[in-house]
């Protein structure tokens, strides 16, 4: 069985880009005569949802699994993910306002998020048969699947693992790997974007988005045994540190700009930093002789990092009119819709946006065909 792992990062509605890349990977795998290219599947946030759709597919053939994932994103709508009517949003906003204005005079409300995500729960439970994960493992179609989420009280990243009996668990600084039977609750917990979506309980503990404080999204696949990785991000690579579009520096940033920066940092910086760390370790290992390498605890990890060739936030800025009316109204209160484009890109669960991202992802995947083929065949 291959030692190749698939790493899927978070990013809300940007997860459609990953579906496009996986479409390309499925096509390349089919051309190479490989039905089950990945031995290890790992995901956080939107990547956890994509991982669930891939690993719960009947038979888990890469073509069948990818078709199931593409069907999700091509038919997606905001109403299938969160409730955005005026009553629900007003209720959440008013409760926040009351909690802040009353201070300690009032017991805080248990409603701690802006959006209600019951539709997402129904979407995952309706489309994912989690019993198929063990069936696919038993049939040797892959070795393990791992979903990561943040424990709000221990502030540790908890990775829930379902796999073969010999798949290891781990305890590291703020990182724990636990053997569990993956369910919809684990996936929803990993995709619970802080403040926007409510925390999710798993085994009596509250969890939030797996991207929070997760600076090592590649680690679970490596810990489980992967020696090769394909990691799919959802943010365009920066050529240099602090690279950004020209902005007006004479005025303080709007709330929309600040929230966009926070979301980017919390949700998407982890993969970039982890890939850079991986490359640095590989470079240092190249300086060690083969005999010495046998006694080193770390091993070289071959990897391919695929990320958007186009800024997905810019695409979102051209489609903000497709957001639910109340979401548009609230975003305008934070700044201009242009400034809120990054926030919109997380919430824009809309067919037109998803179709654009799938197309971009497919092209980006096909453009690295040679690197993919080498990873598929070389062990």
NORJO-V58429 format. One record per residue. N is the residue number from 1. RES is the residue in three letters. OMEGA is omega in radians with two decimals (none if undefined). BURIAL is b if it has 16 or more other ideal C-beta (glycine too) atoms within 10 Angstrom, else e. D_LAST is the distance of its C-alpha to the last C-alpha in Angstrom with 2 decimals. Layout:
[[N RES OMEGA BURIAL D_LAST] [N RES OMEGA BURIAL D_LAST]]
This chain:
[[1 UNK -3.12 e 9.60] [2 UNK 3.06 b 7.03] [3 UNK -3.07 b 7.09] [4 UNK 3.10 b 8.63] [5 UNK 3.08 b 12.25] [6 UNK -3.12 b 15.30] [7 UNK -3.11 b 18.05] [8 UNK -3.10 b 21.49] [9 UNK -3.10 b 24.38] [10 UNK 3.11 b 28.10] [11 UNK 3.09 b 30.90] [12 UNK -3.09 b 33.29] [13 UNK 3.08 b 34.02] [14 UNK 3.13 b 31.44] [15 UNK 3.09 b 28.89] [16 UNK 3.10 b 29.71] [17 UNK 3.14 b 27.68] [18 UNK 3.11 b 24.49] [19 UNK 3.11 b 25.50] [20 UNK 3.11 b 25.73] [21 UNK -3.12 b 22.27] [22 UNK 3.01 b 20.84] [23 UNK 3.13 b 22.98] [24 UNK 3.13 b 21.23] [25 UNK 3.12 b 17.70] [26 UNK 3.13 b 19.09] [27 UNK 3.12 b 20.54] [28 UNK 3.12 b 17.45] [29 UNK 3.12 b 15.51] [30 UNK 3.12 e 18.56] [31 UNK 3.13 e 18.71] [32 UNK 3.09 e 15.18] [33 UNK -3.11 e 16.25] [34 UNK -3.10 b 14.18] [35 UNK -3.08 e 16.67] [36 UNK -3.01 b 14.82] [37 UNK -3.02 b 12.11] [38 UNK 3.05 b 12.49] [39 UNK -3.07 b 12.39] [40 UNK 3.09 b 14.51] [41 UNK 3.07 b 17.54] [42 UNK -3.14 b 19.77] [43 UNK 3.02 b 22.96] [44 UNK 3.06 b 26.23] [45 UNK 3.11 b 29.53] [46 UNK 3.08 b 29.23] [47 UNK 3.08 b 25.46] [48 UNK 3.09 b 26.32] [49 UNK 3.12 b 28.44] [50 UNK 3.10 b 25.74] [51 UNK 3.14 b 23.29] [52 UNK -3.13 b 26.09] [53 UNK -3.14 b 26.71] [54 UNK -3.00 b 23.09] [55 UNK 3.10 b 22.62] [56 UNK 3.12 b 26.17] [57 UNK 3.10 b 26.11] [58 UNK -3.13 e 27.15] [59 UNK 3.06 e 24.27] [60 UNK 2.99 b 21.95] [61 UNK -3.01 b 20.81] [62 UNK 3.12 b 19.53] [63 UNK 3.14 e 22.55] [64 UNK -3.11 e 25.06] [65 UNK -3.13 b 23.90] [66 UNK 3.10 b 24.01] [67 UNK 3.12 e 27.43] [68 UNK -3.14 b 28.68] [69 UNK 3.13 b 27.62] [70 UNK 3.10 b 29.18] [71 UNK 3.10 e 32.32] [72 UNK -2.99 b 32.67] [73 UNK 3.13 b 32.65] [74 UNK 3.14 e 34.69] [75 UNK -3.02 e 37.41] [76 UNK 3.01 b 37.40] [77 UNK -3.12 e 40.66] [78 UNK -3.11 b 41.84] [79 UNK 3.11 e 43.99] [80 UNK -3.06 e 40.91] [81 UNK -3.10 b 39.61] [82 UNK 3.11 b 42.72] [83 UNK -3.05 b 46.51] [84 UNK 3.11 b 48.19] [85 UNK -3.03 e 51.81] [86 UNK -3.12 e 54.62] [87 UNK -3.09 e 55.56] [88 UNK -3.12 b 52.15] [89 UNK 3.12 b 51.52] [90 UNK 3.14 e 55.10] [91 UNK 3.13 b 54.84] [92 UNK -3.13 b 51.78] [93 UNK -3.14 e 53.31] [94 UNK 3.12 e 56.69] [95 UNK 3.06 b 55.26] [96 UNK -3.11 b 53.45] [97 UNK 3.13 e 56.72] [98 UNK 3.14 e 58.73] [99 UNK -3.11 e 56.42] [100 UNK -3.03 e 56.66] [101 UNK -3.09 e 60.39] [102 UNK 3.12 e 61.56] [103 UNK -3.10 e 59.59] [104 UNK -3.11 e 60.17] [105 UNK -3.08 e 63.11] [106 UNK 3.07 e 60.92] [107 UNK -3.07 e 58.16] [108 UNK -3.09 e 54.96] [109 UNK 3.08 e 53.81] [110 UNK 3.12 e 50.80] [111 UNK -2.98 e 49.80] [112 UNK 3.11 e 47.52] [113 UNK -3.13 b 45.75] [114 UNK -3.02 b 46.93] [115 UNK 3.07 b 45.31] [116 UNK -2.99 b 45.20] [117 UNK 3.09 b 41.90] [118 UNK 3.10 e 43.02] [119 UNK 3.11 b 42.01] [120 UNK 3.09 b 38.35] [121 UNK -3.11 e 38.55] [122 UNK -3.13 e 39.94] [123 UNK -3.11 b 37.39] [124 UNK -3.11 b 34.41] [125 UNK -3.13 e 36.17] [126 UNK -2.99 e 37.28] [127 UNK -3.08 b 33.96] [128 UNK 3.03 b 31.43] [129 UNK -3.02 e 31.61] [130 UNK 3.02 b 29.86] [131 UNK -3.12 e 30.16] [132 UNK 3.13 b 27.40] [133 UNK -3.13 b 24.81] [134 UNK 3.10 e 25.25] [135 UNK -3.14 e 25.53] [136 UNK 3.08 b 22.15] [137 UNK -3.13 b 20.58] [138 UNK 3.13 e 22.47] [139 UNK 3.10 e 21.30] [140 UNK 3.10 e 17.57] [141 UNK 2.92 b 17.21] [142 UNK -3.03 b 15.79] [143 UNK -3.06 b 15.90] [144 UNK 3.02 b 18.15] [145 UNK -3.10 b 20.26] [146 UNK 3.11 b 22.00] [147 UNK -3.10 b 25.14] [148 UNK 3.09 b 26.76] [149 UNK 3.13 b 30.49] [150 UNK 3.01 b 33.03] [151 UNK -3.03 b 35.56] [152 UNK -3.06 e 38.78] [153 UNK 3.06 e 40.52] [154 UNK -3.08 e 37.99] [155 UNK 3.07 e 36.42] [156 UNK 2.99 b 32.97] [157 UNK -3.14 b 29.90] [158 UNK 3.11 b 29.33] [159 UNK 3.12 b 26.03] [160 UNK -2.99 b 26.64] [161 UNK 2.95 b 23.76] [162 UNK -3.07 b 23.66] [163 UNK 3.08 b 20.86] [164 UNK -3.05 e 20.14] [165 UNK -3.06 e 22.40] [166 UNK 3.10 e 19.98] [167 UNK -3.06 b 19.04] [168 UNK 2.92 e 20.72] [169 UNK -3.08 e 23.55] [170 UNK 3.00 e 24.71] [171 UNK 3.12 e 27.81] [172 UNK 3.09 e 27.72] [173 UNK 3.14 e 30.40] [174 UNK 3.07 e 31.32] [175 UNK -3.14 b 28.09] [176 UNK 3.04 b 28.06] [177 UNK -3.09 b 25.64] [178 UNK 3.05 e 27.55] [179 UNK 3.14 e 26.79] [180 UNK 3.00 b 28.81] [181 UNK -3.08 e 29.19] [182 UNK 3.10 b 28.52] [183 UNK 3.10 b 31.66] [184 UNK -3.12 b 33.24] [185 UNK 3.12 b 34.83] [186 UNK -3.12 b 31.55] [187 UNK -3.13 b 30.57] [188 UNK 3.09 b 34.08] [189 UNK -3.11 b 34.22] [190 UNK -3.08 b 31.11] [191 UNK -3.09 b 32.75] [192 UNK -3.11 b 36.18] [193 UNK -3.05 b 36.79] [194 UNK 3.13 b 39.30] [195 UNK 3.13 b 42.97] [196 UNK -3.11 b 42.22] [197 UNK -3.11 b 40.90] [198 UNK 3.03 b 42.18] [199 UNK 3.14 b 40.24] [200 UNK 3.14 b 38.88] [201 UNK 3.02 e 39.50] [202 UNK -3.11 b 36.89] [203 UNK 3.08 e 38.28] [204 UNK 3.13 e 41.35] [205 UNK -3.09 e 39.61] [206 UNK -3.11 b 39.64] [207 UNK 3.07 b 36.44] [208 UNK -3.01 b 35.89] [209 UNK -3.10 b 33.28] [210 UNK 3.12 b 29.82] [211 UNK -3.08 b 29.71] [212 UNK 3.06 b 32.71] [213 UNK -3.10 e 32.08] [214 UNK -3.12 b 28.33] [215 UNK -3.13 e 27.01] [216 UNK -3.11 b 23.48] [217 UNK 3.11 b 22.31] [218 UNK -3.03 b 18.60] [219 UNK -3.10 b 19.31] [220 UNK 3.14 b 19.39] [221 UNK -3.13 b 15.82] [222 UNK 3.12 b 14.73] [223 UNK -3.09 b 17.34] [224 UNK 3.08 b 16.25] [225 UNK -3.14 b 12.73] [226 UNK 3.05 b 10.61] [227 UNK 3.05 b 8.28] [228 UNK -3.10 b 8.24] [229 UNK 2.83 b 11.67] [230 UNK -3.12 b 13.95] [231 UNK -3.11 b 17.44] [232 UNK 3.09 b 20.54] [233 UNK -3.11 b 23.80] [234 UNK 3.10 b 27.30] [235 UNK 3.12 b 29.01] [236 UNK 3.14 e 29.16] [237 UNK 3.08 e 27.68] [238 UNK -3.13 e 30.51] [239 UNK 3.12 e 30.83] [240 UNK 3.10 e 32.69] [241 UNK 3.08 e 33.72] [242 UNK 3.09 e 36.65] [243 UNK -3.14 e 36.44] [244 UNK 3.08 e 38.61] [245 UNK 3.12 e 41.07] [246 UNK 3.12 e 44.64] [247 UNK 3.11 e 46.66] [248 UNK -3.10 e 50.29] [249 UNK -3.11 e 50.53] [250 UNK 3.11 e 54.30] [251 UNK 3.11 e 54.04] [252 UNK -3.13 e 52.24] [253 UNK 3.08 e 49.15] [254 UNK 3.09 e 49.93] [255 UNK 3.12 e 48.72] [256 UNK 3.14 b 46.36] [257 UNK -3.13 b 44.80] [258 UNK -3.14 e 44.50] [259 UNK 3.10 b 42.95] [260 UNK 3.12 b 40.45] [261 UNK -3.14 e 39.40] [262 UNK 3.14 e 39.11] [263 UNK 3.12 b 37.05] [264 UNK -3.10 b 34.67] [265 UNK -3.08 e 34.34] [266 UNK -2.95 b 34.03] [267 UNK -2.94 b 31.83] [268 UNK -3.12 b 29.52] [269 UNK -3.03 e 29.39] [270 UNK -3.09 b 26.90] [271 UNK 3.13 b 23.76] [272 UNK -3.13 b 24.84] [273 UNK -3.11 e 25.55] [274 UNK 3.10 b 22.32] [275 UNK 3.10 b 20.19] [276 UNK 3.11 e 22.51] [277 UNK 3.13 e 22.07] [278 UNK -3.14 b 18.27] [279 UNK 3.14 e 18.62] [280 UNK 3.11 e 21.28] [281 UNK 3.12 e 19.34] [282 UNK -3.13 e 16.41] [283 UNK 3.13 e 19.22] [284 UNK 3.14 e 20.89] [285 UNK 3.10 e 17.91] [286 UNK -3.12 e 17.64] [287 UNK -3.11 e 21.14] [288 UNK 3.14 e 20.33] [289 UNK -3.11 e 19.86] [290 UNK -3.13 e 16.97] [291 UNK 3.12 e 19.55] [292 UNK -3.09 e 20.78] [293 UNK 3.14 e 17.45] [294 UNK -3.07 e 17.24] [295 UNK 3.13 e 20.44] [296 UNK -3.07 e 19.64] [297 UNK 3.12 e 19.32] [298 UNK -3.14 e 17.12] [299 UNK 3.09 e 13.57] [300 UNK 3.10 b 12.19] [301 UNK 3.06 b 11.08] [302 UNK -3.04 b 9.79] [303 UNK 3.03 b 12.20] [304 UNK 3.13 b 14.48] [305 UNK 3.14 b 18.04] [306 UNK 3.13 b 20.19] [307 UNK -3.03 b 23.90] [308 UNK 3.05 b 27.15] [309 UNK -3.14 e 28.47] [310 UNK 3.13 e 31.92] [311 UNK -3.10 e 33.70] [312 UNK 3.07 b 33.84] [313 UNK 3.12 b 36.88] [314 UNK 3.09 e 38.81] [315 UNK 3.12 b 38.14] [316 UNK -3.11 b 39.38] [317 UNK 3.12 b 42.50] [318 UNK -3.07 e 43.49] [319 UNK -3.10 b 43.21] [320 UNK 3.13 b 44.93] [321 UNK 3.12 e 47.80] [322 UNK 3.06 b 45.53] [323 UNK 3.03 b 45.31] [324 UNK -3.05 b 47.66] [325 UNK -3.10 e 51.15] [326 UNK 3.08 b 51.41] [327 UNK 3.09 b 48.05] [328 UNK -3.13 b 49.28] [329 UNK -3.12 e 52.55] [330 UNK -3.14 b 50.96] [331 UNK 3.10 b 48.63] [332 UNK 3.09 e 51.68] [333 UNK -3.13 e 53.22] [334 UNK -3.08 b 50.45] [335 UNK 3.09 b 50.79] [336 UNK 3.11 e 50.34] [337 UNK 3.07 b 47.84] [338 UNK 3.13 e 46.14] [339 UNK -3.11 b 45.74] [340 UNK -3.06 b 44.49] [341 UNK 3.12 b 41.86] [342 UNK 3.10 b 38.99] [343 UNK -3.13 b 40.48] [344 UNK -3.09 b 41.02] [345 UNK 3.08 b 37.39] [346 UNK -3.00 b 36.58] [347 UNK -3.02 b 39.37] [348 UNK 3.07 b 39.39] [349 UNK -2.99 b 38.16] [350 UNK -2.97 b 39.65] [351 UNK -3.09 e 38.65] [352 UNK 3.11 e 39.33] [353 UNK 3.13 b 37.33] [354 UNK -3.14 b 34.39] [355 UNK 3.10 e 34.51] [356 UNK -3.10 b 34.42] [357 UNK 3.09 b 31.44] [358 UNK 3.14 b 29.48] [359 UNK 3.12 e 30.28] [360 UNK -3.14 b 29.24] [361 UNK 3.13 b 25.94] [362 UNK -3.14 b 25.21] [363 UNK 3.13 e 26.04] [364 UNK 3.11 b 23.97] [365 UNK 3.13 b 20.88] [366 UNK -3.11 b 21.59] [367 UNK 3.11 e 22.19] [368 UNK -3.07 b 18.58] [369 UNK -3.08 e 17.27] [370 UNK 3.12 e 15.48] [371 UNK 3.13 e 13.49] [372 UNK -3.12 b 12.73] [373 UNK 3.14 e 11.66] [374 UNK 3.13 e 9.17] [375 UNK -3.14 b 7.64] [376 UNK -3.02 b 8.08] [377 UNK -3.02 e 6.47] [378 UNK 3.02 e 3.80] [379 UNK none e 0.00]]
